Structure formats: C-alpha cells, structure tokens
Amino acid sequence: MRTILGLVAISWMLLSYGVASDADAVVDERFAQIRTTLVMLGATFPVAVAVFIAASRPPNRRVFLRRAAKPAGALFALVVTLAAPRLITGLGYVDEKTDWTASAGRVVMLFSLGAFLLWLAPFALYGIAQSLVHVFRTADLHDTVPPILATLLVWEVAVFDVFRGAYDTVPFAVRMAFLLGAPVSVTAVSLWELRRLRAQHGISVRGALLR
C-alpha cells in the first residue's frame, strides 16, 4: 500500500509541478530512482553486513559469515544480469552505428541478441523488484537485518536527492514532503517490524549480536 500510494503521489507531483512533461517522463524518472537505489544498495550492502557481523560475538559471528553467502549470491546474480547488456555493447560488438544488414552473420547476431535480451528482461525486472522488496535476501542472515538496511538505504537516497537538487522546481514545502516522506515512512515501518519481531518472536538486534 505504501508503494502504490507513494507512486501515485510522486506521479501527481511530477506532473502537477511540471517536473515531468508526460507519463513517459514519470516512468523515466522512476527508473532513474530505482537505478540509483540499486547502486546505493549494492554499495551499502557489503559494508552494512560486514559491520553487523563484526559487531556480533562468537559463535554467532561464524554463523552469520556462513549465512552471508546467500545474500552475496543474490547481489552478484543481479549485478551480472544487469551488466550483461552493457557488457555486450561495451566490448564493441554493438553500437549505434552497427550495420545489421552488412552480412548474414550480422543478421543472425541481431536476432540472437534480441532473443537473449527478451529472455533476460523478465528475470532482470523480477530480480530488481525482489531485491528491493527483500533487500537482497538479508533476512537469510538475520531477521533484523532487512529493516536496518532498508532504513539506512532510504536515508542515503534522501541525502543524495538533496545534493542532486531533486524536485528543486516545486514549492519548498512540497519538496520537503516528498524528500522526507519516504525515509520517515520506511523508518516507521522498520521500527514497527523490529518491535514486532521482539514482542511476538523474541528476536532482537541485541540478541542477534549476543550483547
């Protein structure tokens, strides 16, 4: 519900205040935001996990190190998936000036690349969605890690948006509402999740770290 309401609100703001000219611009802006989030998540993930493991005491430290393989594998799989099209173009096999009709081999290559990218796209989009929702499977490390990492990430994105001047053409009050709405709401949900874990399941950050 938070995701749907947030998408409707941000789309209304982008169109109402002329930040985006049409629906395509809104979609482009949202994909740019997702790309930024994924990059930050990829950079924050190993640091946050390393700090969490280092802060824990034996024998949990050894357990968490072993469990970290699954979230790391999820991160690696997504990076490889998203990098594959860029790698193909980056190696010089394909560029904007490629003449696909120059030879039969080029035609075969065109259809092969097209088929590969069509096959890859659903997995990439599904992987992006799952990575953001489940925070790279960090619950496999410990149940308390996803809300902690999600809170850290959303504040990082908010700070990044401030420095890049996001929504700087809209009124100040509206801009602050959209810059702070996401981190405040995610933080509230994360705190509620941590409280629920502690109250109903006896799971806490202190217990995970054996402190």
Salt bridges, closest charged atoms under 4 A:
GLU29 OE1 - ARG30 NH2 2.77
ASP140 OD2 - ARG137 NH2 2.71
ASP161 OD1 - ARG164 NE 2.79
